[in-house]
Amino acid sequence: MKLKKVLALALAATMTLSLVACGGGNADTNTDTPAADTSTDAPADNANDSTDAPAANADDSADAAAPAEGVPSYSQVNVGTDYTDLTATIKWLHHKTDRAEDGTIDAMIADFNKVYPNITVEPEAITDYHEDSLLRLSSGDWGDIMFIPAVDKSELATYFQPLDTLDNMAKEINFADAWQFDGISYGVPYMANAQGVVYNKAVFEAAGVTELPKTPDEFIAALQAIKDNTDAIPLYTNYAAGWTMGAWDAYIGVVSNGDDTYMNQKFAHAADPFKDNGDGTGAYALYKILFDAVANGLIEDDYTTTDWEGCKGMINRGEIGTMVLGSWAFAQMVEAGDHGDDIGYMPFPMSVNGTQYALAGGDFNFAINVNSSDENKTAAMVFIKWMTEESGWCYNEGGYTVDKNGKNPDMYAAFDGCTVLADQPALAGEETMLNDINAESELSFNAGGNTKVQRIVEAAATGSETFDDIMADWTAAWNDAQEELGIEVK
């Protein structure tokens, strides 16, 4: 089992996670999604007014949360006024090669230096971030700030500086518990995502699709209308990129069943998580959308030759109707050509008892090297908080707001009427259970399991196996893993 776990983490290092953002061909692999925001029906400016975790027994004293003597906690830093005379040079390891190349990163650092002129930030963009960041992490050669790669939560304190108590952090940011362990937060999302579908509004109009689909049947009908009435590819799978296929995993919980406790508290215990509910809900109905789209010829002509970079311009020009990707992809599609106004983002087409649900959660998380000097830890803390509160990066990327006082872009207008939730954290004592069963079953949901989704495309295209055969195989692997790990089946 330990070997499988190591292999699964290595696999996760090669691709996305589904709440993900991609700069250099990788998306976020964090499987521990944040605590629920149940207070809103749409991603409004104050969509996360409640804290991300229960505040019982919270210590309101920021001093009690100081992560180390001589280093301020996240909540103790007042951006723009504190530490403006601090002198330090800090290195930041990240995956956003696109924003390094277009000057966005350098521009934000220049703005930061207008307030903190003596803190030098040296960014390093890595293309194959998941694999390389894990190697750098193990060697200790990575600098002062990085985006947390696929590590076990139990190992967070080994590598990263505690930022604050979870209770204090949840008052400052949304999705504070994505990388927490034993009530301590180790990460801050650089942005957050809602999970839906990128689409071309002009293609929908030309196809005669006047209302956004809300169920799997309506979505397949919309794809068929695009095929019948336009020259656009109805659904672009992005099969060849690999990591992009893992985006489908993001919809297993909240989106497919409306339950914000399912993904991190119930999924690992489920006896038959891939059964057909018969009402267009659940994981079966989710992945059946992809199978049916392929089987009905509603995808690209040759799925083996899809082009991730090229598809951005294609959807911008109206050559693609839809792509299943997190909201992080929206800005990239808008910027890919002259028709950015045609790009839209809609909720995923599933409904539970007539209600559509959307999942929101943090993307890659900033973290600080536990072995950095106190001066560099302080400078890193200041930089991370400035990036969260002042840089505007999350908003400009089309991100769901991380800052409690932030706002959401207009692109989320289509989510009006949806119930927006975030996954509740795992129960105490079960923090690594989903990671463990993912590894033992080798299915790796939200953790690099792109090959299992590619299998659906291959089966539907070639007729090599039925969809029910695949679901039965997944169920057997899941049940075997439960037995091997001694997980209670409920």
Sequence and secondary structure as in RCSB ss.txt:
>XXXX:A:sequence
MKLKKVLALALAATMTLSLVACGGGNADTNTDTPAADTSTDAPADNANDSTDAPAANADDSADAAAPAEGVPSYS
QVNVGTDYTDLTATIKWLHHKTDRAEDGTIDAMIADFNKVYPNITVEPEAITDYHEDSLLRLSSGDWGDIMFIPA
VDKSELATYFQPLDTLDNMAKEINFADAWQFDGISYGVPYMANAQGVVYNKAVFEAAGVTELPKTPDEFIAALQA
IKDNTDAIPLYTNYAAGWTMGAWDAYIGVVSNGDDTYMNQKFAHAADPFKDNGDGTGAYALYKILFDAVANGLIE
DDYTTTDWEGCKGMINRGEIGTMVLGSWAFAQMVEAGDHGDDIGYMPFPMSVNGTQYALAGGDFNFAINVNSSDE
NKTAAMVFIKWMTEESGWCYNEGGYTVDKNGKNPDMYAAFDGCTVLADQPALAGEETMLNDINAESELSFNAGGN
TKVQRIVEAAATGSETFDDIMADWTAAWNDAQEELGIEVK
>XXXX:A:secstr
 HHHHHHHHHHHTTS  TT   SSS             S SS  TTTT S SS  TT    GGGG SBTTB  GG
G  TTTTTTT  EEEEEEE  HHHHHTTHHHHHHHHHHHH TTEEEEEEE SSHHHHHHHHHHHT S SEEE  S
  GGGHHHHB   EEHHHHHHHBSSTTTTEETTEE  EES EEEBEEEEEHHHHHHHT  S   SHHHHHHHHHH
HHHH SSEEE   TTTSGGGGGGGGGTTHHHH  TTIIIIIGGG S TT   SSS HHHHHHHHHHHHHHTT S 
S GGG  HHHHHHHHHTTSEEEE  BTHHHHHHHTTSS GGGEEEEE S  BTTB EEEEEE SEEEEBTTS HH
HHHHHHHHHHHHHHTS HHHHTT B  BTT    GGGGGGTTSEEE      TT TTHHHHHHHHHT  TTTT H
HHHHHHHHHHHH SS HHHHHHHHHHHHHHHHHHHT    
